[in-house]
Amino acid sequence: MFNKSRPVHKLNLQKELKNKKDEIVKDILKAKHEAKDYRTQGYNFEVFTKYNDYLYDLFIEKSKKLLNTFTIKDSQLKVWCYFTGLGNHVKDIWHNHTRTSNINSVIYLETIKNYGIKFENGKESWYVEPENFDLLIFPGFLNHLPITSNTQQRISLNLELKCNEKDKDIFGL
């Protein structure tokens, strides 16, 4: 999938996450319940799980294998959940993570067929259909639009790395 006009890497982490998923989802549901502004934040909230470091270790390991050399600038490694469905009415919006990351990732824990993610780079746009346990790695500047359902549960995690190097150099663009 990765090329210079479509700078998205897609890997499946089922082997690494299969035995941890239920516990991570339990922590997500707890965080969702405790999120004060859950209804006003677009169903996006920070998650604290004993697997936060493990998730970041996987993300960093895969990024180091796929990308050019980078050094992490910001050591505040937060895990955010985007939880939609089950009666939640979420408005999908195009956005990027330019302010918060050079390397962005999404780990899909629960997906819905035909409810993936759209990307846009310049005049080119494309759709990616993730499956459970897929990890997408892409530059922070890349515009994207999660496609969500108001009736079916979809759970993804966002992890970000702020680096000393520029996105385009890290991704070889």
C-alpha positions as CSV (number, residue, x, y, z in Angstrom):
1,M,0.0,0.0,0.0
2,F,2.9,2.4,0.8
3,N,4.1,4.7,-2.0
4,K,5.2,8.3,-2.1
5,S,1.7,9.6,-3.0
6,R,0.0,7.2,-0.5
7,P,2.3,7.1,2.5
8,V,0.4,4.6,4.7
9,H,1.9,1.4,6.0
10,K,-0.6,-1.3,7.1
11,L,0.4,-4.3,9.3
12,N,-1.6,-6.8,11.3
13,L,-0.8,-7.2,15.0
14,Q,-3.1,-10.1,15.7
15,K,-0.3,-12.3,17.0
16,E,0.9,-9.6,19.3
17,L,-2.5,-8.4,20.6
18,K,-4.9,-11.3,20.4
19,N,-4.4,-12.4,24.0
20,K,-4.4,-8.8,25.3
21,K,-7.4,-7.4,23.4
22,D,-10.2,-8.3,25.9
23,E,-8.3,-6.6,28.8
24,I,-7.5,-3.5,26.6
25,V,-11.2,-3.2,25.6
26,K,-12.2,-3.5,29.3
27,D,-9.9,-0.6,30.1
28,I,-11.3,1.4,27.2
29,L,-14.9,0.9,28.4
30,K,-13.8,2.0,31.9
31,A,-12.1,5.1,30.4
32,K,-15.1,5.8,28.2
33,H,-17.4,5.7,31.3
34,E,-15.1,8.0,33.2
35,A,-14.5,10.5,30.4
36,K,-16.1,13.8,31.6
37,D,-16.6,15.3,28.2
38,Y,-17.1,12.1,26.3
39,R,-20.2,13.3,24.4
40,T,-18.6,16.6,23.4
41,Q,-15.2,15.4,22.4
42,G,-16.3,13.4,19.3
43,Y,-16.0,10.1,21.2
44,N,-12.3,10.5,21.5
45,F,-10.8,10.0,25.0
46,E,-7.5,9.1,26.6
47,V,-7.0,5.5,27.7
48,F,-4.8,4.3,30.6
49,T,-4.1,0.6,30.4
50,K,-1.2,-1.5,31.7
51,Y,-0.5,-2.2,28.0
52,N,0.2,1.5,27.0
53,D,3.9,0.9,27.1
54,Y,3.5,-2.4,25.2
55,L,1.4,-0.7,22.5
56,Y,4.0,2.1,22.1
57,D,6.9,-0.4,22.0
58,L,5.1,-2.3,19.1
59,F,4.4,1.0,17.3
60,I,8.0,2.2,17.7
61,E,9.5,-1.2,16.7
62,K,7.4,-1.4,13.6
63,S,8.1,2.3,12.7
64,K,11.9,1.8,13.0
65,K,11.7,-1.2,10.6
66,L,9.6,0.7,8.0
67,L,10.7,4.3,8.2
68,N,13.9,6.3,8.0
69,T,15.9,7.0,11.1
70,F,14.1,9.2,13.6
71,T,14.5,10.4,17.2
72,I,11.6,11.0,19.5
73,K,11.3,14.5,20.8
74,D,8.3,14.3,23.2
75,S,8.2,11.5,25.7
76,Q,4.6,12.1,26.6
77,L,3.2,8.9,25.0
78,K,-0.5,9.0,25.3
79,V,-3.0,6.5,24.0
80,W,-6.3,7.9,22.7
81,C,-9.4,5.8,21.8
82,Y,-11.9,6.7,19.1
83,F,-15.0,4.8,20.1
84,T,-18.1,5.0,18.0
85,G,-21.4,3.2,17.4
86,L,-24.2,1.9,19.7
87,G,-26.4,4.9,19.3
88,N,-23.6,7.5,19.4
89,H,-24.0,10.1,16.7
90,V,-20.6,11.1,15.5
91,K,-19.9,13.5,12.7
92,D,-16.9,12.3,10.7
93,I,-14.4,15.1,10.0
94,W,-11.3,15.4,7.9
95,H,-8.3,16.1,10.1
96,N,-4.6,15.5,10.5
97,H,-2.2,15.4,13.5
98,T,0.4,18.0,12.3
99,R,0.4,19.8,15.7
100,T,0.9,16.7,17.8
101,S,2.9,14.1,15.7
102,N,5.3,13.4,12.9
103,I,4.4,9.7,13.0
104,N,0.8,8.8,13.6
105,S,-0.7,5.4,14.0
106,V,-4.1,3.8,14.5
107,I,-4.6,0.3,15.9
108,Y,-8.0,-1.1,15.1
109,L,-9.4,-3.4,17.8
110,E,-12.9,-3.7,16.5
111,T,-13.8,-2.9,12.9
112,I,-16.9,-2.8,10.8
113,K,-17.0,-3.8,7.1
114,N,-17.2,-0.8,4.8
115,Y,-16.5,1.6,7.7
116,G,-12.8,2.2,7.2
117,I,-10.7,5.3,6.7
118,K,-10.2,7.8,3.9
119,F,-6.9,9.5,3.2
120,E,-6.1,12.6,1.2
121,N,-2.6,13.7,0.0
122,G,-2.7,16.7,-2.3
123,K,-5.2,15.9,-5.1
124,E,-5.1,12.1,-4.5
125,S,-7.5,10.4,-2.1
126,W,-8.1,6.7,-1.3
127,Y,-9.9,4.4,1.1
128,V,-8.4,1.8,3.4
129,E,-10.5,-1.1,4.8
130,P,-8.8,-2.1,8.1
131,E,-9.4,-5.4,9.8
132,N,-9.3,-6.2,13.5
133,F,-5.7,-5.8,14.8
134,D,-4.5,-3.7,11.9
135,L,-1.9,-1.1,12.6
136,L,-1.8,1.9,10.2
137,I,1.3,4.1,10.3
138,F,1.3,7.4,8.4
139,P,2.8,10.9,8.6
140,G,1.2,13.4,11.0
141,F,0.4,15.8,8.1
142,L,-1.7,13.3,6.2
143,N,-5.4,14.3,6.1
144,H,-7.7,11.5,7.0
145,L,-11.4,10.8,7.6
146,P,-12.6,7.9,9.8
147,I,-15.8,6.5,8.5
148,T,-18.0,5.6,11.5
149,S,-21.3,3.9,12.2
150,N,-23.9,5.2,14.6
151,T,-25.3,1.7,15.2
152,Q,-22.3,-0.7,15.2
153,Q,-19.4,-0.5,17.7
154,R,-16.0,0.5,16.3
155,I,-12.9,0.8,18.5
156,S,-9.5,2.2,17.4
157,L,-6.5,3.5,19.3
158,N,-4.4,6.5,18.2
159,L,-0.7,6.6,19.1
160,E,1.6,9.5,18.1
161,L,5.3,10.2,18.0
162,K,6.6,13.8,17.9
163,C,10.1,13.6,16.4
164,N,13.1,15.9,15.9
165,E,13.0,15.1,12.1
166,K,10.4,16.3,9.6
167,D,7.6,14.0,8.6
168,K,8.6,14.0,4.9
169,D,12.2,12.9,5.8
170,I,11.0,10.2,8.1
171,F,8.7,8.7,5.4
172,G,11.2,9.4,2.6
173,L,8.8,11.7,0.7
